[in-house]
């Protein structure tokens, strides 16, 4: 191994950012942040608890009720978001360097994520200016229109895979629509999140609109979910954590958007362009170190081309370049944390009993330390195998044969997840019918994971609740108020218009 790369000017400590100031935890507690290449502590971060969340929510609530941000014109907020995008773009190399160092992502892929973060802000800056809401008119009788209003304090809980980009994915629409936010980033990767404060200040975001509390999910995350003054929670992470959040948010009837786990199928039919499908299926599971929710980690291949596919796929997987995250030639870097490395390696060992190992299966040569896993491929995996059913979230793939289209569909739908699906076939009729029938929130036909920002992002079954992206994000982060105006004579059914007959006066003398 060469000398370990460490970026210049790393912070001495990572703090919270509350009401426009960097602050330590109220109780002074911190947690260790590890370098995934060495698993050594390189910085300590403030460990937020309920008291810190209370402080951040109070600041965000104050900024919402008293500050200018929710009442600014969409064009004014748009200008701030465009400045944020400009700043992020101008610092993409530094952002990528820190993200790669903190998460183990290959530097070239981290650079792409930094640029996507800028694009997220630019997209929502444009969308809120172009936003048009419904109006309905019945001539001479009634006019109806919709007001969109920011809801309040949005609690944003983000994961450790591509953290900066996924933070932007939530921050962009939450801020664009006039809400204030409290961000709780993943404890494994707090470094790049600490940059948002300076970016927002420079762009002119008012004080208190953005707040950040670091900490463990069971402490800071739990307190944010349960806080009565946080009406919205947007969460990306594991399905099991999503279940806890769902239960903890239920008593408060909070708005929830949860993008959860996946075990997405890539279905390769015999008539597909095999080499193109192999390239896509290699990238789909080994990019971002395999730590991606939409990874096509179950590859289903039609029997006629199965042997050829497995042979070519395994050979190409062995050529995937494992290396140091900062090396531009690296295609798979180090997994984010030793706890996650141990989890992935336990699945690799399990896979040796559940499938035929055709590539990888352990540490790559030349990397005796750090969280490195060789790209690993198992063939002939049965549908009830755990490596077929359970999300591994690493550079590990299971390949399974099928004979008929009906069998392929049954296998594709045979998990609790339903986030993404990838279909490879040159039969147009089959492609559209299969896409209609597969249980997935997103489907790519003869395509890798390339998504237009205007389209909804989300899953079904255990992969999520609700959708974000494009107008779906605007819907989530706003209340829609219907206003009804009568243009003609009011249509009022009248109750009680005719007076009832007078009751007899019992005190009057008998007129007879």
C-alpha positions in Angstrom: 0.0 0.0 0.0 1.1 3.6 -0.7 1.0 6.3 1.8 -2.6 7.1 3.0 -3.9 10.3 1.4 -5.3 12.9 3.8 -6.8 16.1 2.5 -5.3 19.4 3.5 -7.1 21.7 6.1 -9.3 19.1 7.7 -11.3 20.6 10.6 -10.0 20.1 14.1 -13.5 19.1 15.1 -17.0 18.8 13.6 -19.7 20.8 15.4 -23.4 21.4 15.1 -24.7 24.5 13.3 -27.7 26.0 15.0 -29.2 29.5 14.5 -26.3 30.7 12.4 -23.5 29.5 14.8 -21.2 26.5 15.1 -21.8 25.0 18.5 -20.8 22.0 20.6 -23.3 19.6 22.1 -24.9 20.9 25.2 -23.5 18.0 27.2 -20.1 18.2 25.4 -20.4 14.7 24.1 -18.6 13.6 20.9 -18.2 10.6 18.7 -15.3 9.3 16.6 -15.2 9.6 12.8 -13.1 7.0 11.0 -11.0 7.0 7.9 -12.3 4.0 5.9 -8.9 3.3 4.4 -7.2 2.9 7.8 -10.2 2.7 10.2 -8.3 5.2 12.4 -10.1 8.1 14.0 -9.3 11.3 12.1 -11.8 13.7 13.8 -14.4 13.9 16.6 -17.9 15.2 15.9 -20.4 16.7 18.3 -22.9 14.0 19.4 -26.3 15.6 19.4 -29.0 14.5 21.9 -32.6 15.6 22.5 -31.5 19.0 24.0 -29.5 19.8 20.9 -32.4 18.9 18.7 -34.7 21.0 20.8 -32.4 24.0 20.4 -32.2 23.5 16.6 -35.9 23.1 16.2 -36.6 26.2 18.2 -34.2 28.2 15.9 -35.8 26.7 12.8 -39.3 27.4 14.1 -38.4 31.0 15.0 -37.0 31.5 11.5 -40.2 30.1 10.0 -42.6 32.2 12.1 -40.7 35.4 12.4 -38.1 35.4 9.6 -38.4 36.5 6.0 -37.7 33.2 4.3 -41.3 31.7 4.1 -42.7 35.0 2.9 -40.1 35.8 0.2 -41.3 35.6 -3.4 -40.4 32.4 -5.2 -38.0 34.5 -7.4 -36.2 35.8 -4.4 -35.7 32.3 -2.9 -34.7 31.1 -6.4 -31.9 33.6 -6.6 -30.5 32.3 -3.3 -30.7 28.7 -4.5 -28.9 29.5 -7.7 -26.1 31.1 -5.7 -25.9 27.9 -3.6 -25.6 25.9 -6.9 -22.9 28.3 -8.2 -20.9 27.9 -5.0 -21.2 24.1 -4.9 -20.1 23.9 -8.6 -17.1 26.2 -7.9 -15.9 23.9 -5.1 -16.7 20.6 -6.6 -13.1 19.4 -6.5 -12.8 20.1 -2.7 -16.2 18.6 -2.0 -15.3 15.5 -3.9 -11.9 15.2 -2.1 -13.6 15.4 1.3 -16.4 13.1 0.4 -14.0 10.5 -1.0 -11.8 10.7 2.1 -14.8 10.4 4.5 -16.8 7.8 2.7 -14.3 5.7 0.7 -16.0 6.6 -2.6 -13.7 6.7 -5.7 -12.8 10.3 -6.3 -14.1 10.4 -9.8 -17.5 9.2 -8.7 -17.5 11.6 -5.7 -16.9 14.4 -8.2 -19.9 13.4 -10.1 -22.0 13.4 -7.0 -20.8 16.9 -6.1 -21.9 18.2 -9.5 -25.2 16.5 -9.1 -25.7 18.3 -5.8 -25.4 21.6 -7.5 -27.8 20.5 -10.2 -30.4 19.6 -7.6 -30.4 23.1 -6.2 -30.5 24.6 -9.7 -33.4 22.4 -10.7 -35.6 23.4 -7.7 -34.6 27.0 -8.0 -36.1 26.9 -11.5 -39.1 24.8 -10.6 -40.5 27.1 -7.9 -40.4 30.0 -10.3 -42.2 28.0 -13.0 -44.6 26.4 -10.6 -48.2 26.9 -11.7 -51.1 25.7 -9.4 -54.5 24.6 -10.4 -57.4 26.9 -11.0 -61.0 25.8 -11.9 -63.8 28.0 -13.1 -67.5 27.4 -13.6 -68.5 30.5 -15.7 -70.9 32.7 -13.8 -71.0 30.4 -10.8 -67.7 29.6 -9.1 -64.0 30.1 -9.1 -61.6 27.7 -7.4 -57.8 28.0 -7.0 -55.0 26.4 -5.0 -52.6 28.2 -2.6 -49.3 26.4 -1.8 -47.8 27.2 1.5 -44.7 26.0 3.3 -45.5 23.7 6.1 -42.9 24.6 8.8 -39.8 22.8 10.1 -38.7 19.9 7.9 -36.6 17.2 9.6 -34.1 15.7 7.1 -32.3 12.4 8.0 -29.8 11.4 5.4 -27.6 8.3 4.8 -23.9 7.8 4.6 -23.8 6.7 0.9 -23.2 9.7 -1.4 -24.1 11.9 1.6 -23.5 15.4 0.2 -25.6 14.7 -2.9 -28.4 13.1 -1.0 -28.5 16.0 1.5 -28.9 18.3 -1.5 -31.7 16.2 -2.8 -33.7 17.0 0.4 -32.4 20.5 1.2 -33.1 21.8 -2.3 -36.9 21.4 -2.4 -37.4 21.9 1.4 -35.8 25.3 1.2 -37.1 26.2 -2.2 -40.7 25.9 -1.0 -40.1 28.2 2.0 -39.6 25.7 4.8 -36.9 25.8 7.4 -34.9 22.7 8.2 -33.0 20.6 10.7 -30.6 18.2 9.0 -29.3 15.1 10.8 -26.6 13.6 8.6 -25.3 10.0 9.0 -22.9 9.6 11.8 -20.4 7.6 9.6 -19.9 10.5 7.2 -20.4 14.0 8.8 -17.5 15.7 7.1 -19.1 17.0 3.9 -22.3 18.0 5.6 -20.3 20.5 7.8 -19.7 22.5 4.6 -23.3 23.4 4.0 -23.3 26.1 6.7 -20.5 28.2 5.0 -22.1 27.7 1.6 -25.5 28.8 2.8 -24.1 31.8 4.6 -22.2 33.0 1.5 -25.3 32.5 -0.6 -27.4 34.7 1.7 -29.7 32.2 3.4 -31.2 33.9 6.4 -30.1 32.9 9.9 -31.9 30.0 11.4 -33.4 28.6 8.1 -30.7 25.9 8.0 -29.7 24.0 11.1 -27.5 20.8 11.4 -27.3 18.4 14.3 -24.8 15.5 14.2 -25.3 12.4 16.3 -26.4 8.9 16.4 -29.7 7.8 14.9 -31.1 6.5 18.2 -30.3 9.9 19.9 -30.5 12.8 17.5 -32.5 11.1 14.8 -35.0 9.7 17.3 -35.5 13.1 19.0 -36.0 14.8 15.6 -38.7 12.3 14.6 -40.5 12.7 17.9 -40.4 16.5 18.1 -43.9 17.9 18.1 -42.8 21.1 16.2 -41.4 19.1 13.2 -44.4 18.3 11.0 -42.3 16.7 8.2 -39.7 14.0 8.1 -37.8 13.0 5.0 -35.7 9.9 5.5 -33.4 7.8 3.4 -31.9 4.7 4.8 -32.6 1.1 5.8 -36.1 -0.4 5.7 -35.9 -1.5 9.4 -35.0 2.0 10.5 -37.9 3.3 8.3 -40.3 1.1 10.2 -39.1 2.6 13.5 -39.5 6.1 12.2 -43.0 5.3 10.9 -44.1 4.0 14.3 -42.5 6.9 16.2 -44.0 9.6 13.9 -47.5 8.1 13.9 -48.7 9.7 17.2 -47.9 13.1 15.7 -49.5 12.4 12.3 -46.4 13.8 10.6 -45.8 13.9 6.9 -43.4 11.2 5.9 -41.3 10.5 2.9 -39.1 7.5 3.2 -36.8 6.1 0.6 -35.7 2.7 2.0 -33.7 -0.4 0.9 -33.7 -2.3 -2.3 -32.8 -5.6 -3.8 -33.4 -4.6 -7.4 -33.5 -7.1 -10.2 -31.7 -6.7 -13.6 -33.5 -9.0 -16.0 -31.6 -10.1 -19.1 -33.5 -11.8 -21.9 -31.8 -13.9 -24.5 -32.5 -11.3 -27.2 -30.7 -8.5 -25.3 -27.5 -6.9 -26.5 -25.5 -9.0 -24.2 -22.2 -7.0 -24.0 -24.1 -3.8 -23.4 -26.2 -5.5 -20.7 -23.1 -6.9 -19.0 -21.5 -3.4 -18.9 -24.6 -1.9 -17.4 -25.0 -4.7 -14.8 -21.3 -4.4 -13.8 -21.7 -0.7 -13.3 -25.1 -1.1 -11.7 -23.8 -3.1 -8.7 -20.1 -2.1 -8.4 -20.3 1.7 -8.8 -20.4 3.7 -5.6 -18.7 0.6 -4.0 -22.0 -1.2 -4.3 -23.4 1.1 -1.6 -26.4 2.2 -3.5 -30.1 1.6 -2.9 -30.9 1.1 -6.6 -28.1 -1.4 -7.2 -29.1 -4.2 -9.6 -27.8 -6.8 -7.2 -30.0 -9.7 -8.4 -29.3 -10.5 -12.0 -31.8 -12.8 -13.7 -30.6 -14.2 -17.0 -32.5 -16.3 -19.5 -31.2 -19.9 -19.8 -30.2 -19.7 -23.5 -27.5 -17.1 -22.7 -26.9 -17.8 -19.0 -23.6 -19.6 -19.3 -22.1 -17.0 -21.7 -23.4 -14.2 -19.5 -21.9 -15.7 -16.3 -18.5 -16.3 -17.9 -18.2 -12.8 -19.4 -19.6 -11.1 -16.3 -17.2 -12.9 -13.9 -14.3 -12.1 -16.1 -15.1 -8.4 -16.3 -15.8 -8.3 -12.5 -12.3 -9.6 -11.9 -10.9 -6.6 -14.0 -12.8 -4.0 -12.0 -10.1 -1.7 -10.5 -10.0 -1.8 -6.7 -7.9 1.0 -5.3 -7.4 3.9 -3.0 -10.4 6.3 -3.0 -8.3 9.3 -4.1 -6.8 7.5 -7.1 -8.6 8.6 -10.3 -8.1 5.1 -11.7 -10.1 3.5 -8.9 -13.5 2.0 -9.7 -14.2 0.4 -6.3 -12.8 2.0 -3.2 -13.1 1.2 0.5 -16.5 0.5 2.2 -17.6 3.3 4.6 -17.0 1.8 8.0 -15.7 -1.4 9.7 -19.2 -2.3 10.9 -20.5 -2.2 7.4 -17.4 -4.1 6.1 -18.1 -6.9 8.6 -21.7 -7.1 7.5 -20.8 -7.3 3.8 -18.1 -9.9 4.5 -20.6 -12.0 6.4 -22.8 -12.1 3.3 -19.8 -13.0 1.2 -19.1 -16.0 3.5 -22.8 -16.9 3.5 -22.8 -16.7 -0.3 -20.1 -19.4 -0.6 -22.7 -21.8 0.9 -25.6 -20.5 -1.2 -24.1 -20.1 -4.7 -21.2 -20.8 -7.0 -18.4 -18.2 -6.4 -17.1 -17.1 -9.8 -15.3 -13.9 -8.9 -14.0 -12.2 -5.8 -15.0 -13.6 -2.4 -12.7 -11.8 0.0 -10.1 -9.0 0.3 -8.5 -7.9 -2.9 -4.7 -8.5 -3.2 -2.5 -5.7 -1.9 -5.1 -4.4 0.6 -4.4 -6.1 3.9 -6.1 -3.4 5.9 -9.0 -1.0 5.5 -12.6 -1.8 4.4 -11.8 -3.3 1.0 -13.9 -6.0 -0.6 -13.1 -7.5 -4.0 -16.0 -7.3 -6.5 -17.8 -10.6 -5.7 -20.1 -12.6 -8.0 -22.2 -15.7 -7.1 -23.9 -17.7 -9.8 -26.6 -20.4 -9.6 -28.2 -18.7 -6.6 -31.6 -20.1 -5.5 -34.5 -17.7 -5.1 -34.8 -18.5 -1.4 -31.1 -17.8 -0.7 -30.5 -15.0 1.7 -28.0 -13.4 -0.7 -30.9 -13.3 -3.2 -33.5 -11.9 -0.7 -31.6 -9.6 1.6 -29.9 -6.2 0.9 -26.2 -6.5 1.2 -25.3 -2.9 0.2 -21.8 -3.8 -1.1 -20.0 -5.0 -4.2 -21.7 -8.4 -4.2 -24.1 -9.8 -6.8 -26.2 -12.9 -7.2 -27.0 -14.3 -10.7 -29.9 -16.7 -11.2 -31.2 -18.3 -14.4 -34.8 -18.4 -15.7 -36.5 -20.0 -18.6 -39.8 -18.1 -19.4 -41.0 -14.6 -19.1 -43.5 -15.6 -16.5 -40.7 -17.2 -14.4 -38.6 -14.0 -14.8 -41.4 -11.9 -13.5 -42.1 -14.2 -10.5 -38.4 -14.1 -9.6 -38.1 -10.3 -10.1 -41.1 -9.8 -7.7 -39.9 -12.4 -5.2 -38.5 -10.1 -2.5 -40.0 -7.8 0.1 -38.4 -4.8 -1.7 -39.6 -2.9 -4.7 -37.3 0.1 -5.5 -35.9 -0.4 -9.0 -35.8 -2.8 -11.9 -33.7 -3.0 -15.0 -35.0 -4.9 -18.1 -32.8 -5.9 -21.0 -34.6 -7.0 -24.2 -35.1 -5.9 -27.8 -38.7 -7.0 -27.8 -40.6 -3.7 -27.4 -43.9 -5.4 -26.4 -42.3 -7.5 -23.8 -40.4 -4.6 -22.4 -43.5 -2.5 -21.8 -45.6 -5.3 -20.5 -42.9 -6.5 -18.1 -42.3 -2.9 -16.8 -46.1 -2.7 -16.1 -46.1 -5.9 -14.1 -42.8 -5.7 -12.2 -43.2 -4.5 -8.6 -40.8 -1.6 -8.6 -41.2 2.2 -8.2 -38.7 2.8 -11.0 -38.0 0.8 -14.1 -35.2 1.2 -16.7 -35.6 -0.4 -20.1 -32.3 -1.1 -21.8 -30.8 1.6 -19.7 -28.6 2.1 -16.8 -29.7 4.2 -13.8 -30.1 7.6 -15.6 -32.9 9.7 -14.2 -34.5 12.9 -15.2 -34.9 15.2 -12.2 -38.5 15.9 -13.2 -39.6 12.2 -12.6 -40.7 10.7 -9.3 -38.2 8.8 -7.2 -39.4 6.2 -4.7 -40.3 2.5 -4.2 -43.1 0.2 -3.3 -43.4 -2.6 -0.7 -40.5 -2.4 1.8 -38.6 0.1 -0.4 -40.4 3.2 0.6 -43.3 5.4 1.4 -44.1 8.3 -0.9 -42.2 9.8 -3.7 -39.9 12.8 -4.2 -38.5 14.4 -7.3 -39.9 17.1 -9.5 -43.4 18.2 -8.5 -43.7 15.3 -6.0 -41.1 17.1 -3.9 -43.1 20.3 -4.2 -46.2 18.4 -3.1 -44.5 16.9 -0.1 -42.9 20.1 1.2 -46.1 22.3 0.8 -49.7 22.4 2.1 -52.2 22.8 -0.7 -55.1 25.0 0.3 -58.2 25.2 -1.8 -60.0 28.5 -2.1 -63.6 28.7 -3.4 -65.2 31.9 -4.6 -68.9 32.3 -5.6 -69.3 34.4 -8.8 -73.1 34.4 -9.0 -75.9 34.0 -6.6 -74.8 31.9 -3.7 -76.2 28.3 -3.8 -77.4 28.2 -0.2 -80.1 25.6 0.7 -82.1 27.5 3.3 -82.9 26.0 6.6 -85.4 27.6 8.9 -86.7 30.3 6.5 -90.5 29.8 7.2 -91.5 30.5 10.8 -93.3 27.6 12.5 -97.0 28.1 13.6 -97.4 29.9 16.9 -97.9 27.7 19.9 -101.1 28.2 21.8 -100.9 30.5 24.9 -101.9 28.2 27.7 -102.5 31.2 30.0 -105.2 32.7 27.7 -108.9 32.2 28.8 -110.8 29.7 26.9 -112.3 31.6 24.0 -115.4 29.4 24.1 
